[in-house]
Amino acid sequence: MADLNRPIRVLIVDDDALVRAGLAMILGGTADFSVVGEAADGADVVAAVDACAPEVVLMDIRMPRMDGLAATELLRARPNPPEIIVLTTFDADDYVLRALRGGASGFLLKDTRPADIRQAIIRVAAGEPILSPTVTRRLIAHLSDTGAHARRRHAVDLLSRLSEREREVAVSIGNGRSNAEIGRELFVSVATVKAHVSSALTKLDLNNRTQIALLAHDAGLTI
């Protein structure tokens, strides 16, 4: 989690130089961010992260040599990886859903308002997901259901690792509940909910709440 008392270190990864310049301009106009580097292809991301130590990566999906999906998976498999926000021109994109399953914290459309881009980076740097379960469900609804049976078996198997209370929390996350709402439903404190979420992430070997929501959806447990 980033130290929000200093500028958030951001790496921009996009094969379009104009997009990179536009994002750098959006972020460079405030003291909240420091654009520490740029890369034009996913194949260059690991080296750029090593050189620049960003806290948040804005990652294009489609790039010529290595796409943002593969680059996201590479980064999230490393120790202490940066948070990743994927960038796309379509909100119903199979690559987006695969990137989210791979550990990205959320996605932004490239025509998102500058103020919303800045707010999304701040939220992700603070450890909050930026993709609401409502948007996740809408995204899933647009996509092919290929492999749904295999995903359900896999999701059910993974969720069996959780305690009963952790499973309840996971289902609530999948249904779009905030920590406060989950706490009220289960008659526990927000701190206890956070502890259950942290434990579930560890047991499931996941990176963030979005992945828990997708897993609950795959298991057929969400409304």
NUKOLDREN-429485 format. One record per residue (C-alpha): residue number from 0; residue in one letter; z, x, y. Coordinates in nm, 4 decimals, padded with zeros to 6 digits. Layout:
N
+-----+------+----------+----------+----------+
:  nr : rest :       c3 :       c1 :       c2 :
+-----+------+----------+----------+----------+
: NUM :    a :        Z :        X :        Y :
...
+-----+------+----------+----------+----------+
***
This chain:
223
+-----+------+----------+----------+----------+
:  nr : rest :       c3 :       c1 :       c2 :
+-----+------+----------+----------+----------+
:   0 :    m :  00.0000 :  00.0000 :  00.0000 :
:   1 :    a : -00.0973 :  00.1370 :  00.3406 :
:   2 :    d :  00.1514 :  00.2263 :  00.6136 :
:   3 :    l :  00.0601 : -00.0388 :  00.8702 :
:   4 :    n :  00.2377 :  00.1517 :  01.1475 :
:   5 :    r : -00.0642 :  00.3798 :  01.1690 :
:   6 :    p : -00.4412 :  00.3198 :  01.1572 :
:   7 :    i : -00.5748 :  00.2019 :  00.8214 :
:   8 :    r : -00.8097 :  00.4613 :  00.6739 :
:   9 :    v : -01.1426 :  00.2978 :  00.5815 :
:  10 :    l : -01.4439 :  00.4303 :  00.3893 :
:  11 :    i : -01.7747 :  00.2440 :  00.4350 :
:  12 :    v : -02.0193 :  00.2481 :  00.1416 :
:  13 :    d : -02.3617 :  00.0917 :  00.1976 :
:  14 :    d : -02.7173 :  00.2148 :  00.1514 :
:  15 :    d : -02.8239 :  00.0538 :  00.4806 :
:  16 :    a : -02.7506 :  00.2878 :  00.7724 :
:  17 :    l : -02.7555 : -00.0040 :  01.0182 :
:  18 :    v : -02.4899 : -00.1900 :  00.8189 :
:  19 :    r : -02.2736 :  00.1220 :  00.8095 :
:  20 :    a : -02.3140 :  00.1700 :  01.1833 :
:  21 :    g : -02.2326 : -00.1942 :  01.2531 :
:  22 :    l : -01.9174 : -00.1875 :  01.0450 :
:  23 :    a : -01.8088 :  00.1404 :  01.2010 :
:  24 :    m : -01.8573 : -00.0141 :  01.5451 :
:  25 :    i : -01.6565 : -00.3247 :  01.4495 :
:  26 :    l : -01.3673 : -00.1138 :  01.3231 :
:  27 :    g : -01.3899 :  00.1605 :  01.5833 :
:  28 :    g : -01.3072 : -00.0722 :  01.8697 :
:  29 :    t : -00.9409 : -00.1070 :  01.7763 :
:  30 :    a : -00.6513 :  00.1280 :  01.7124 :
:  31 :    d : -00.5751 : -00.0537 :  01.3842 :
:  32 :    f : -00.8440 :  00.1314 :  01.1887 :
:  33 :    s : -00.9812 :  00.4789 :  01.1345 :
:  34 :    v : -01.3249 :  00.5071 :  00.9717 :
:  35 :    v : -01.2688 :  00.8282 :  00.7787 :
:  36 :    g : -01.6075 :  00.8486 :  00.6074 :
:  37 :    e : -01.9299 :  00.6871 :  00.4968 :
:  38 :    a : -02.1392 :  00.6992 :  00.1803 :
:  39 :    a : -02.4896 :  00.5702 :  00.1152 :
:  40 :    d : -02.4622 :  00.5162 : -00.2598 :
:  41 :    g : -02.2055 :  00.4362 : -00.5243 :
:  42 :    a : -02.2762 :  00.7702 : -00.6889 :
:  43 :    d : -02.1224 :  00.9411 : -00.3866 :
:  44 :    v : -01.8063 :  00.7297 : -00.3721 :
:  45 :    v : -01.5710 :  00.9384 : -00.5855 :
:  46 :    a : -01.6470 :  01.2545 : -00.3881 :
:  47 :    a : -01.6076 :  01.0644 : -00.0598 :
:  48 :    v : -01.2715 :  00.9203 : -00.1664 :
:  49 :    d : -01.1508 :  01.2659 : -00.2692 :
:  50 :    a : -01.2622 :  01.4115 :  00.0629 :
:  51 :    c : -01.1452 :  01.1312 :  00.2937 :
:  52 :    a : -00.8475 :  00.9683 :  00.1155 :
:  53 :    p : -00.9218 :  00.6126 :  00.2377 :
:  54 :    e : -00.6780 :  00.3271 :  00.1858 :
:  55 :    v : -00.9527 :  00.0617 :  00.1864 :
:  56 :    v : -01.3167 :  00.0925 :  00.0774 :
:  57 :    l : -01.5816 : -00.1502 :  00.2024 :
:  58 :    m : -01.8235 : -00.1425 : -00.0913 :
:  59 :    d : -02.1804 : -00.2706 : -00.0920 :
:  60 :    i : -02.2828 : -00.4389 : -00.4166 :
:  61 :    r : -02.6471 : -00.3413 : -00.4519 :
:  62 :    m : -02.7296 :  00.0286 : -00.4108 :
:  63 :    p : -03.0153 :  00.2304 : -00.5645 :
:  64 :    r : -02.8482 :  00.4896 : -00.7897 :
:  65 :    m : -02.5042 :  00.3446 : -00.8688 :
:  66 :    d : -02.4184 : -00.0118 : -00.7719 :
:  67 :    g : -02.0884 : -00.1222 : -00.6230 :
:  68 :    l : -01.9711 : -00.2671 : -00.9539 :
:  69 :    a : -01.9851 :  00.0656 : -01.1367 :
:  70 :    a : -01.8364 :  00.2468 : -00.8376 :
:  71 :    t : -01.5505 : -00.0050 : -00.8183 :
:  72 :    e : -01.4716 :  00.0386 : -01.1872 :
:  73 :    l : -01.4759 :  00.4167 : -01.1487 :
:  74 :    l : -01.2349 :  00.4095 : -00.8570 :
:  75 :    r : -00.9955 :  00.1537 : -01.0012 :
:  76 :    a : -00.9664 :  00.3560 : -01.3236 :
:  77 :    r : -00.8308 :  00.6544 : -01.1292 :
:  78 :    p : -00.4661 :  00.7157 : -01.0364 :
:  79 :    n : -00.3601 :  00.5628 : -00.7022 :
:  80 :    p : -00.7014 :  00.4161 : -00.6179 :
:  81 :    p : -00.7850 :  00.2677 : -00.2769 :
:  82 :    e : -00.8166 : -00.1061 : -00.2334 :
:  83 :    i : -01.1767 : -00.2258 : -00.2499 :
:  84 :    i : -01.3504 : -00.5082 : -00.0656 :
:  85 :    v : -01.7026 : -00.5728 : -00.1906 :
:  86 :    l : -01.9770 : -00.6654 :  00.0545 :
:  87 :    t : -02.2571 : -00.9030 : -00.0342 :
:  88 :    t : -02.5202 : -01.1293 :  00.1179 :
:  89 :    f : -02.4553 : -01.4072 : -00.1372 :
:  90 :    d : -02.1305 : -01.5888 : -00.2151 :
:  91 :    a : -02.2551 : -01.6915 : -00.5609 :
:  92 :    d : -02.3405 : -01.3531 : -00.7029 :
:  93 :    d : -02.2743 : -01.2440 : -01.0601 :
:  94 :    y : -02.2126 : -00.8920 : -00.9337 :
:  95 :    v : -01.9336 : -01.0204 : -00.7089 :
:  96 :    l : -01.7478 : -01.1842 : -00.9957 :
:  97 :    r : -01.7872 : -00.8737 : -01.2119 :
:  98 :    a : -01.6555 : -00.6561 : -00.9282 :
:  99 :    l : -01.3518 : -00.8837 : -00.8937 :
: 100 :    r : -01.2884 : -00.8594 : -01.2669 :
: 101 :    g : -01.3190 : -00.4824 : -01.2263 :
: 102 :    g : -01.0362 : -00.4674 : -00.9737 :
: 103 :    a : -01.1814 : -00.5372 : -00.6294 :
: 104 :    s : -00.9325 : -00.7168 : -00.4036 :
: 105 :    g : -01.1897 : -00.9615 : -00.2697 :
: 106 :    f : -01.5321 : -00.9919 : -00.1164 :
: 107 :    l : -01.6836 : -01.0460 :  00.2251 :
: 108 :    l : -02.0241 : -01.1796 :  00.3167 :
: 109 :    k : -02.2131 : -00.9390 :  00.5393 :
: 110 :    d : -02.2404 : -01.2047 :  00.8105 :
: 111 :    t : -01.8608 : -01.2503 :  00.8274 :
: 112 :    r : -01.7243 : -01.2564 :  01.1832 :
: 113 :    p : -01.5932 : -00.9168 :  01.3018 :
: 114 :    a : -01.2427 : -01.0555 :  01.3600 :
: 115 :    d : -01.2324 : -01.1859 :  01.0020 :
: 116 :    i : -01.3499 : -00.8507 :  00.8631 :
: 117 :    r : -01.0707 : -00.6743 :  01.0488 :
: 118 :    q : -00.8124 : -00.9273 :  00.9303 :
: 119 :    a : -00.9320 : -00.8971 :  00.5706 :
: 120 :    i : -00.8864 : -00.5194 :  00.5767 :
: 121 :    i : -00.5359 : -00.5553 :  00.7205 :
: 122 :    r : -00.4395 : -00.8042 :  00.4487 :
: 123 :    v : -00.5797 : -00.5923 :  00.1661 :
: 124 :    a : -00.4087 : -00.2807 :  00.3009 :
: 125 :    a : -00.0814 : -00.4769 :  00.2964 :
: 126 :    g : -00.1322 : -00.5581 : -00.0714 :
: 127 :    e : -00.2530 : -00.9159 : -00.0301 :
: 128 :    p : -00.5677 : -01.0524 : -00.1958 :
: 129 :    i : -00.8299 : -01.1943 :  00.0385 :
: 130 :    l : -01.0053 : -01.4165 : -00.2127 :
: 131 :    s : -00.8467 : -01.7582 : -00.2458 :
: 132 :    p : -00.8464 : -01.9211 : -00.5903 :
: 133 :    t : -01.0507 : -02.2049 : -00.4377 :
: 134 :    v : -01.3281 : -01.9605 : -00.3519 :
: 135 :    t : -01.2928 : -01.7988 : -00.6950 :
: 136 :    r : -01.3440 : -02.1344 : -00.8674 :
: 137 :    r : -01.6444 : -02.2147 : -00.6462 :
: 138 :    l : -01.7948 : -01.8755 : -00.7257 :
: 139 :    i : -01.7400 : -01.9219 : -01.0984 :
: 140 :    a : -01.8956 : -02.2704 : -01.0839 :
: 141 :    h : -02.2207 : -02.1242 : -00.9501 :
: 142 :    l : -02.2563 : -01.8721 : -01.2277 :
: 143 :    s : -02.3810 : -01.8747 : -01.5833 :
: 144 :    d : -02.1214 : -01.9509 : -01.8504 :
: 145 :    t : -02.2650 : -01.6835 : -02.0817 :
: 146 :    g : -01.9885 : -01.5264 : -02.2874 :
: 147 :    a : -01.7300 : -01.7918 : -02.1935 :
: 148 :    h : -01.6039 : -01.8317 : -02.5514 :
: 149 :    a : -01.5482 : -01.4579 : -02.5953 :
: 150 :    r : -01.3783 : -01.4368 : -02.2552 :
: 151 :    r : -01.1473 : -01.7244 : -02.3453 :
: 152 :    r : -01.0382 : -01.5560 : -02.6690 :
: 153 :    h : -00.9814 : -01.2297 : -02.4839 :
: 154 :    a : -00.7872 : -01.4007 : -02.2020 :
: 155 :    v : -00.5651 : -01.5971 : -02.4414 :
: 156 :    d : -00.4907 : -01.2777 : -02.6340 :
: 157 :    l : -00.3964 : -01.0905 : -02.3164 :
: 158 :    l : -00.1786 : -01.3705 : -02.1812 :
: 159 :    s :  00.0157 : -01.3753 : -02.5086 :
: 160 :    r :  00.1702 : -01.0458 : -02.3930 :
: 161 :    l :  00.3595 : -01.2290 : -02.1190 :
: 162 :    s :  00.6965 : -01.3971 : -02.1321 :
: 163 :    e :  00.7003 : -01.7738 : -02.0911 :
: 164 :    r :  00.8033 : -01.7470 : -01.7257 :
: 165 :    e :  00.5414 : -01.4780 : -01.6500 :
: 166 :    r :  00.2779 : -01.7002 : -01.8070 :
: 167 :    e :  00.3889 : -01.9918 : -01.5866 :
: 168 :    v :  00.3549 : -01.7681 : -01.2824 :
: 169 :    a :  00.0090 : -01.6522 : -01.3961 :
: 170 :    v : -00.1116 : -02.0121 : -01.4336 :
: 171 :    s :  00.0285 : -02.0999 : -01.0904 :
: 172 :    i : -00.1581 : -01.8046 : -00.9388 :
: 173 :    g : -00.4742 : -01.9304 : -01.1067 :
: 174 :    n : -00.4141 : -02.2707 : -00.9490 :
: 175 :    g : -00.3938 : -02.1232 : -00.6001 :
: 176 :    r : -00.0192 : -02.1237 : -00.5457 :
: 177 :    s :  00.1410 : -01.8761 : -00.3073 :
: 178 :    n :  00.4582 : -01.6903 : -00.4052 :
: 179 :    a :  00.6634 : -01.9320 : -00.1961 :
: 180 :    e :  00.5028 : -02.2346 : -00.3638 :
: 181 :    i :  00.5566 : -02.0844 : -00.7097 :
: 182 :    g :  00.9194 : -02.0172 : -00.6243 :
: 183 :    r :  00.9733 : -02.3788 : -00.5206 :
: 184 :    e :  00.8027 : -02.5085 : -00.8359 :
: 185 :    l :  01.0053 : -02.2843 : -01.0681 :
: 186 :    f :  01.3309 : -02.2974 : -00.8669 :
: 187 :    v :  01.3469 : -01.9197 : -00.8226 :
: 188 :    s :  01.3378 : -01.6878 : -00.5208 :
: 189 :    v :  01.0202 : -01.5331 : -00.3814 :
: 190 :    a :  01.1607 : -01.1920 : -00.4805 :
: 191 :    t :  01.1867 : -01.3135 : -00.8407 :
: 192 :    v :  00.8293 : -01.4419 : -00.8311 :
: 193 :    k :  00.7098 : -01.1044 : -00.7004 :
: 194 :    a :  00.8976 : -00.9321 : -00.9828 :
: 195 :    h :  00.7256 : -01.1580 : -01.2395 :
: 196 :    v :  00.3847 : -01.0889 : -01.0814 :
: 197 :    s :  00.4469 : -00.7140 : -01.0891 :
: 198 :    s :  00.5588 : -00.7305 : -01.4526 :
: 199 :    a :  00.2536 : -00.9388 : -01.5480 :
: 200 :    l :  00.0172 : -00.6937 : -01.3785 :
: 201 :    t :  00.1757 : -00.4074 : -01.5725 :
: 202 :    k :  00.1650 : -00.5869 : -01.9088 :
: 203 :    l : -00.1936 : -00.7012 : -01.8556 :
: 204 :    d : -00.3068 : -00.3662 : -01.7137 :
: 205 :    l : -00.4530 : -00.5400 : -01.4089 :
: 206 :    n : -00.4712 : -00.4373 : -01.0444 :
: 207 :    n : -00.4181 : -00.7534 : -00.8437 :
: 208 :    r : -00.3553 : -01.1293 : -00.8307 :
: 209 :    t : -00.7266 : -01.2120 : -00.8215 :
: 210 :    q : -00.7644 : -01.0659 : -01.1700 :
: 211 :    i : -00.4679 : -01.2743 : -01.2897 :
: 212 :    a : -00.6339 : -01.5867 : -01.1449 :
: 213 :    l : -00.9611 : -01.5073 : -01.3224 :
: 214 :    l : -00.7778 : -01.4438 : -01.6493 :
: 215 :    a : -00.5966 : -01.7793 : -01.6257 :
: 216 :    h : -00.9316 : -01.9470 : -01.5555 :
: 217 :    d : -01.0959 : -01.7739 : -01.8540 :
: 218 :    a : -00.8114 : -01.8920 : -02.0786 :
: 219 :    g : -00.8746 : -02.2516 : -01.9693 :
: 220 :    l : -00.5297 : -02.2897 : -01.8147 :
: 221 :    t : -00.6200 : -02.3745 : -01.4563 :
: 222 :    i : -00.6715 : -02.7163 : -01.3074 :
+-----+------+----------+----------+----------+
***
